[in-house]
Amino acid sequence: MKEYRIIISGGGTGGHIFPAISIANTLRKRFPKCEILFVGAEDRMEMEKVPAAGYPIVGLPVSGFDRSNKLNNIKVVGKLIKSLRLAGKTIRDFKPDIAVGVGGYASGPTLWMAGRHGIPTLIQEQNSYAGVTNKLLARKAEKICVAYEGMEKFFPYEKLVITGNPVRQDLEDALSKKEEAIQFFGLNPNRKTILVVGGSLGARTINQSVVAGLDSLFTSEDVQVIWQTGKNYCEEALKHLKAYHGIHIWCSDFITRMDYAYAAADLVISRAGASSISELCILKKPVILVPSPNVAEDHQTKNALALSVKDAAIMITDAEAGEKLIKVALDVIRDEKQLTMLKNNIAELAHHQSAEHIVDEIVKIIDK
């Protein structure tokens, strides 16, 4: 049994962390004796989520460039120099066979220093529009695992492998849990269910759009809602709901059982992060995507467009959502023909067992 030593670097959001943990779990299942070390950004959520999943992590003081206040970037450069030093020390001490970058601030210094030390690297690019860091790191990378076609716009064609984005393991089985899910949320099995999600912190526009549509939802006898507000918006949402006694909405800042939430949903309203989209493809869920305008290179709009041009999702811009989102959602959920079309088209974009395919590539590179 080979005892591989692997560094996995990146994070910042659940969209980077869950795929990274999924890759690590797949490696560990296949090679129980392999040593895996994560490298993250010291003030981001990976420092909590990765140890909770049972893996050691080293934190770098790295942070993103401040585009609005250029003076702040003096500090950012200082942190980057420190991070490069610490990444170099980590690589010398751990002696990995490969470094895998999943995107996020920490993957830059880690993969850069791995390349300097002659360690092969693999990049997992989750979005349909490549980030600046990954474009820079691609020159030295052995392979680039992607989720979308047409990525030769950003990367050397011969290095690309379409693997899709790994999703949380429990989600693959979600579809068989509809009855349990209905009970878990206390829903009515005779009503259609809209699931509204905006990430762990919440999406202001999506939440405000639900508030704006409460009158329509209150008078809809055939529809119910699971509303995950994120922790920044829950209090305000509950205040608004008090005025609608008996409204069919389950509301919380966080959903502990996302598998149940997806299982119950007939239609999903979501931001257009890469890992959310991958989950929705695998689960064949009709979705209305509201891309966040506050992300690098506006990549969520590009992710959403990649689906909407294939009639695999409906896209509503952030600016239009307040006025249109709930009205469109109610129209779609009552239109069986449209739901079926969306479901069939999104299912065709699914990549199953992505983590397995990425691990295949990792092993090929090390064994070479």
GUTI-509569 format. One record per residue (C-alpha): residue in one letter; x, z, y. Coordinates in steps of 0.25 Angstrom, whole numbers, padded with zeros to 4 digits. Layout:
N
{"A"; {X; Z; Y}}
...
***
This chain:
368
{"M"; {0000; 0000; 0000}}
{"K"; {0006; -0004; 0013}}
{"E"; {0008; 0006; 0024}}
{"Y"; {0005; -0002; 0037}}
{"R"; {0007; 0005; 0050}}
{"I"; {-0002; -0001; 0061}}
{"I"; {-0004; 0002; 0076}}
{"I"; {-0018; -0001; 0081}}
{"S"; {-0019; -0001; 0096}}
{"G"; {-0030; -0002; 0107}}
{"G"; {-0043; 0004; 0111}}
{"G"; {-0050; 0008; 0124}}
{"T"; {-0064; 0006; 0119}}
{"G"; {-0072; 0007; 0106}}
{"G"; {-0071; -0008; 0105}}
{"H"; {-0056; -0008; 0103}}
{"I"; {-0055; 0006; 0095}}
{"F"; {-0066; 0003; 0084}}
{"P"; {-0060; -0010; 0080}}
{"A"; {-0046; -0003; 0080}}
{"I"; {-0051; 0008; 0071}}
{"S"; {-0058; -0002; 0062}}
{"I"; {-0045; -0009; 0060}}
{"A"; {-0038; 0004; 0057}}
{"N"; {-0048; 0008; 0047}}
{"T"; {-0047; -0005; 0040}}
{"L"; {-0032; -0004; 0039}}
{"R"; {-0033; 0010; 0034}}
{"K"; {-0043; 0006; 0023}}
{"R"; {-0034; -0005; 0018}}
{"F"; {-0021; 0002; 0020}}
{"P"; {-0024; 0017; 0018}}
{"K"; {-0009; 0020; 0021}}
{"C"; {-0007; 0012; 0034}}
{"E"; {-0004; 0020; 0046}}
{"I"; {-0012; 0016; 0059}}
{"L"; {-0009; 0021; 0073}}
{"F"; {-0018; 0018; 0085}}
{"V"; {-0012; 0016; 0099}}
{"G"; {-0023; 0018; 0110}}
{"A"; {-0024; 0021; 0125}}
{"E"; {-0023; 0036; 0127}}
{"D"; {-0035; 0038; 0135}}
{"R"; {-0045; 0029; 0128}}
{"M"; {-0055; 0031; 0117}}
{"E"; {-0046; 0027; 0105}}
{"M"; {-0038; 0040; 0107}}
{"E"; {-0051; 0047; 0102}}
{"K"; {-0057; 0036; 0092}}
{"V"; {-0045; 0033; 0085}}
{"P"; {-0041; 0047; 0080}}
{"A"; {-0056; 0049; 0077}}
{"A"; {-0055; 0037; 0067}}
{"G"; {-0042; 0044; 0061}}
{"Y"; {-0031; 0036; 0067}}
{"P"; {-0019; 0041; 0075}}
{"I"; {-0018; 0035; 0089}}
{"V"; {-0007; 0035; 0100}}
{"G"; {-0012; 0034; 0115}}
{"L"; {-0005; 0025; 0125}}
{"P"; {-0007; 0028; 0140}}
{"V"; {-0011; 0014; 0143}}
{"S"; {-0023; 0009; 0152}}
{"G"; {-0028; -0003; 0157}}
{"F"; {-0025; -0010; 0170}}
{"D"; {-0034; -0006; 0182}}
{"R"; {-0038; -0019; 0188}}
{"S"; {-0045; -0013; 0200}}
{"N"; {-0034; -0003; 0205}}
{"K"; {-0021; -0010; 0203}}
{"L"; {-0013; 0003; 0207}}
{"N"; {-0018; 0010; 0195}}
{"N"; {-0010; 0000; 0187}}
{"I"; {0003; 0006; 0190}}
{"K"; {-0002; 0018; 0181}}
{"V"; {-0007; 0008; 0171}}
{"V"; {0007; 0001; 0170}}
{"G"; {0014; 0015; 0168}}
{"K"; {0004; 0018; 0157}}
{"L"; {0007; 0005; 0151}}
{"I"; {0022; 0007; 0151}}
{"K"; {0020; 0021; 0144}}
{"S"; {0011; 0015; 0134}}
{"L"; {0021; 0004; 0130}}
{"R"; {0031; 0015; 0128}}
{"L"; {0022; 0023; 0120}}
{"A"; {0017; 0011; 0112}}
{"G"; {0031; 0007; 0109}}
{"K"; {0035; 0021; 0104}}
{"T"; {0022; 0022; 0095}}
{"I"; {0026; 0008; 0089}}
{"R"; {0040; 0013; 0086}}
{"D"; {0035; 0026; 0080}}
{"F"; {0024; 0021; 0072}}
{"K"; {0031; 0008; 0067}}
{"P"; {0018; 0000; 0065}}
{"D"; {0018; -0013; 0057}}
{"I"; {0008; -0019; 0067}}
{"A"; {0001; -0015; 0080}}
{"V"; {-0014; -0020; 0081}}
{"G"; {-0020; -0020; 0095}}
{"V"; {-0035; -0019; 0097}}
{"G"; {-0036; -0021; 0112}}
{"G"; {-0037; -0010; 0123}}
{"Y"; {-0026; -0004; 0132}}
{"A"; {-0017; 0002; 0121}}
{"S"; {-0015; -0011; 0113}}
{"G"; {-0007; -0018; 0124}}
{"P"; {0006; -0008; 0124}}
{"T"; {0005; -0006; 0109}}
{"L"; {0005; -0020; 0104}}
{"W"; {0015; -0024; 0115}}
{"M"; {0025; -0014; 0110}}
{"A"; {0022; -0017; 0095}}
{"G"; {0026; -0031; 0099}}
{"R"; {0039; -0026; 0105}}
{"H"; {0042; -0018; 0093}}
{"G"; {0040; -0030; 0084}}
{"I"; {0027; -0025; 0078}}
{"P"; {0017; -0036; 0075}}
{"T"; {0003; -0035; 0082}}
{"L"; {-0011; -0039; 0080}}
{"I"; {-0022; -0039; 0091}}
{"Q"; {-0037; -0037; 0089}}
{"E"; {-0044; -0044; 0101}}
{"Q"; {-0058; -0040; 0101}}
{"N"; {-0064; -0048; 0112}}
{"S"; {-0067; -0063; 0114}}
{"Y"; {-0058; -0062; 0127}}
{"A"; {-0044; -0057; 0125}}
{"G"; {-0039; -0045; 0133}}
{"V"; {-0026; -0046; 0141}}
{"T"; {-0018; -0036; 0132}}
{"N"; {-0021; -0044; 0119}}
{"K"; {-0018; -0057; 0126}}
{"L"; {-0004; -0051; 0129}}
{"L"; {-0002; -0045; 0116}}
{"A"; {-0006; -0058; 0108}}
{"R"; {0007; -0064; 0110}}
{"K"; {0014; -0055; 0101}}
{"A"; {0002; -0052; 0091}}
{"E"; {0003; -0057; 0077}}
{"K"; {-0013; -0059; 0076}}
{"I"; {-0025; -0057; 0085}}
{"C"; {-0038; -0053; 0079}}
{"V"; {-0050; -0058; 0087}}
{"A"; {-0065; -0057; 0086}}
{"Y"; {-0069; -0070; 0093}}
{"E"; {-0066; -0085; 0092}}
{"G"; {-0058; -0092; 0103}}
{"M"; {-0048; -0081; 0105}}
{"E"; {-0036; -0092; 0106}}
{"K"; {-0040; -0092; 0120}}
{"F"; {-0032; -0079; 0121}}
{"F"; {-0023; -0078; 0109}}
{"P"; {-0014; -0088; 0101}}
{"Y"; {-0023; -0094; 0091}}
{"E"; {-0014; -0092; 0079}}
{"K"; {-0014; -0077; 0081}}
{"L"; {-0029; -0076; 0081}}
{"V"; {-0038; -0070; 0069}}
{"I"; {-0053; -0069; 0071}}
{"T"; {-0056; -0055; 0064}}
{"G"; {-0067; -0050; 0073}}
{"N"; {-0067; -0036; 0079}}
{"P"; {-0068; -0024; 0069}}
{"V"; {-0080; -0015; 0070}}
{"R"; {-0083; -0001; 0067}}
{"Q"; {-0084; 0000; 0052}}
{"D"; {-0098; 0007; 0051}}
{"L"; {-0104; -0004; 0059}}
{"E"; {-0103; -0015; 0047}}
{"D"; {-0113; -0007; 0039}}
{"A"; {-0123; -0004; 0051}}
{"L"; {-0133; -0015; 0048}}
{"S"; {-0138; -0008; 0036}}
{"K"; {-0141; 0005; 0043}}
{"K"; {-0154; 0001; 0052}}
{"E"; {-0163; 0012; 0046}}
{"E"; {-0153; 0023; 0048}}
{"A"; {-0150; 0018; 0062}}
{"I"; {-0165; 0018; 0066}}
{"Q"; {-0166; 0033; 0061}}
{"F"; {-0153; 0037; 0068}}
{"F"; {-0157; 0033; 0081}}
{"G"; {-0172; 0037; 0079}}
{"L"; {-0177; 0023; 0081}}
{"N"; {-0190; 0016; 0078}}
{"P"; {-0188; 0006; 0066}}
{"N"; {-0199; -0003; 0072}}
{"R"; {-0192; -0006; 0085}}
{"K"; {-0181; -0015; 0089}}
{"T"; {-0168; -0008; 0093}}
{"I"; {-0158; -0011; 0105}}
{"L"; {-0145; -0005; 0104}}
{"V"; {-0138; -0003; 0118}}
{"V"; {-0123; 0000; 0117}}
{"G"; {-0113; 0001; 0129}}
{"G"; {-0100; 0006; 0122}}
{"S"; {-0096; 0021; 0122}}
{"L"; {-0095; 0023; 0137}}
{"G"; {-0108; 0015; 0139}}
{"A"; {-0110; 0002; 0147}}
{"R"; {-0117; 0005; 0161}}
{"T"; {-0124; -0009; 0162}}
{"I"; {-0130; -0008; 0148}}
{"N"; {-0135; 0006; 0150}}
{"Q"; {-0140; 0003; 0164}}
{"S"; {-0147; -0010; 0158}}
{"V"; {-0154; -0001; 0148}}
{"V"; {-0159; 0009; 0159}}
{"A"; {-0164; -0003; 0167}}
{"G"; {-0172; -0008; 0154}}
{"L"; {-0178; 0006; 0150}}
{"D"; {-0192; 0002; 0155}}
{"S"; {-0192; -0010; 0146}}
{"L"; {-0186; -0002; 0134}}
{"F"; {-0197; 0009; 0136}}
{"T"; {-0208; -0001; 0135}}
{"S"; {-0203; -0009; 0123}}
{"E"; {-0210; -0004; 0111}}
{"D"; {-0202; -0012; 0101}}
{"V"; {-0188; -0009; 0106}}
{"Q"; {-0179; 0004; 0105}}
{"V"; {-0165; 0006; 0110}}
{"I"; {-0152; 0013; 0105}}
{"W"; {-0144; 0015; 0118}}
{"Q"; {-0130; 0019; 0118}}
{"T"; {-0126; 0022; 0133}}
{"G"; {-0112; 0026; 0131}}
{"K"; {-0107; 0040; 0137}}
{"N"; {-0107; 0036; 0151}}
{"Y"; {-0122; 0033; 0152}}
{"C"; {-0129; 0041; 0142}}
{"E"; {-0134; 0052; 0152}}
{"E"; {-0140; 0042; 0162}}
{"A"; {-0147; 0034; 0151}}
{"L"; {-0154; 0047; 0145}}
{"K"; {-0159; 0050; 0159}}
{"H"; {-0165; 0036; 0160}}
{"L"; {-0171; 0037; 0146}}
{"K"; {-0178; 0050; 0150}}
{"A"; {-0188; 0043; 0159}}
{"Y"; {-0192; 0034; 0147}}
{"H"; {-0198; 0045; 0137}}
{"G"; {-0200; 0039; 0123}}
{"I"; {-0191; 0026; 0126}}
{"H"; {-0185; 0021; 0113}}
{"I"; {-0171; 0023; 0116}}
{"W"; {-0160; 0030; 0108}}
{"C"; {-0149; 0033; 0119}}
{"S"; {-0135; 0040; 0118}}
{"D"; {-0121; 0038; 0124}}
{"F"; {-0115; 0035; 0110}}
{"I"; {-0120; 0030; 0096}}
{"T"; {-0113; 0037; 0085}}
{"R"; {-0119; 0027; 0075}}
{"M"; {-0116; 0013; 0080}}
{"D"; {-0119; 0008; 0066}}
{"Y"; {-0133; 0013; 0067}}
{"A"; {-0135; 0008; 0082}}
{"Y"; {-0131; -0006; 0077}}
{"A"; {-0140; -0005; 0065}}
{"A"; {-0152; -0001; 0073}}
{"A"; {-0150; -0011; 0084}}
{"D"; {-0158; -0025; 0084}}
{"L"; {-0151; -0028; 0097}}
{"V"; {-0139; -0023; 0104}}
{"I"; {-0135; -0022; 0119}}
{"S"; {-0120; -0020; 0120}}
{"R"; {-0107; -0023; 0128}}
{"A"; {-0099; -0034; 0123}}
{"G"; {-0086; -0027; 0118}}
{"A"; {-0079; -0034; 0107}}
{"S"; {-0081; -0023; 0096}}
{"S"; {-0096; -0022; 0100}}
{"I"; {-0098; -0037; 0098}}
{"S"; {-0091; -0036; 0084}}
{"E"; {-0100; -0025; 0080}}
{"L"; {-0113; -0033; 0084}}
{"C"; {-0108; -0046; 0077}}
{"I"; {-0106; -0038; 0064}}
{"L"; {-0119; -0031; 0065}}
{"K"; {-0127; -0044; 0069}}
{"K"; {-0133; -0037; 0081}}
{"P"; {-0140; -0045; 0092}}
{"V"; {-0134; -0040; 0105}}
{"I"; {-0135; -0041; 0120}}
{"L"; {-0121; -0040; 0126}}
{"V"; {-0118; -0035; 0140}}
{"P"; {-0103; -0037; 0142}}
{"S"; {-0096; -0027; 0150}}
{"P"; {-0090; -0033; 0163}}
{"N"; {-0080; -0021; 0164}}
{"V"; {-0070; -0026; 0153}}
{"A"; {-0057; -0033; 0153}}
{"E"; {-0058; -0049; 0155}}
{"D"; {-0073; -0047; 0154}}
{"H"; {-0071; -0048; 0139}}
{"Q"; {-0085; -0043; 0135}}
{"T"; {-0092; -0055; 0142}}
{"K"; {-0083; -0064; 0134}}
{"N"; {-0087; -0056; 0121}}
{"A"; {-0102; -0057; 0124}}
{"L"; {-0101; -0072; 0128}}
{"A"; {-0094; -0075; 0114}}
{"L"; {-0107; -0070; 0108}}
{"S"; {-0118; -0075; 0117}}
{"V"; {-0113; -0089; 0117}}
{"K"; {-0116; -0089; 0102}}
{"D"; {-0130; -0082; 0104}}
{"A"; {-0124; -0070; 0097}}
{"A"; {-0127; -0061; 0108}}
{"I"; {-0134; -0060; 0122}}
{"M"; {-0125; -0057; 0134}}
{"I"; {-0130; -0051; 0146}}
{"T"; {-0120; -0048; 0157}}
{"D"; {-0118; -0034; 0163}}
{"A"; {-0124; -0039; 0176}}
{"E"; {-0137; -0044; 0170}}
{"A"; {-0139; -0032; 0160}}
{"G"; {-0147; -0023; 0169}}
{"E"; {-0158; -0033; 0172}}
{"K"; {-0158; -0041; 0158}}
{"L"; {-0152; -0032; 0147}}
{"I"; {-0164; -0024; 0142}}
{"K"; {-0174; -0036; 0144}}
{"V"; {-0165; -0046; 0136}}
{"A"; {-0163; -0035; 0125}}
{"L"; {-0178; -0033; 0124}}
{"D"; {-0181; -0048; 0123}}
{"V"; {-0170; -0050; 0113}}
{"I"; {-0174; -0039; 0104}}
{"R"; {-0188; -0044; 0103}}
{"D"; {-0183; -0058; 0100}}
{"E"; {-0181; -0059; 0085}}
{"K"; {-0176; -0073; 0085}}
{"Q"; {-0165; -0070; 0096}}
{"L"; {-0161; -0057; 0088}}
{"T"; {-0159; -0065; 0076}}
{"M"; {-0151; -0076; 0083}}
{"L"; {-0142; -0065; 0089}}
{"K"; {-0140; -0058; 0076}}
{"N"; {-0136; -0070; 0068}}
{"N"; {-0127; -0076; 0079}}
{"I"; {-0119; -0062; 0081}}
{"A"; {-0118; -0060; 0066}}
{"E"; {-0110; -0074; 0065}}
{"L"; {-0099; -0068; 0075}}
{"A"; {-0096; -0056; 0066}}
{"H"; {-0083; -0054; 0060}}
{"H"; {-0084; -0044; 0048}}
{"Q"; {-0072; -0035; 0043}}
{"S"; {-0064; -0038; 0056}}
{"A"; {-0055; -0026; 0054}}
{"E"; {-0052; -0031; 0039}}
{"H"; {-0047; -0044; 0045}}
{"I"; {-0039; -0038; 0056}}
{"V"; {-0032; -0029; 0046}}
{"D"; {-0029; -0042; 0037}}
{"E"; {-0022; -0047; 0049}}
{"I"; {-0014; -0034; 0052}}
{"V"; {-0009; -0034; 0037}}
{"K"; {-0005; -0049; 0038}}
{"I"; {0003; -0046; 0050}}
{"I"; {0010; -0033; 0044}}
{"D"; {0013; -0040; 0031}}
{"K"; {0019; -0052; 0038}}
***
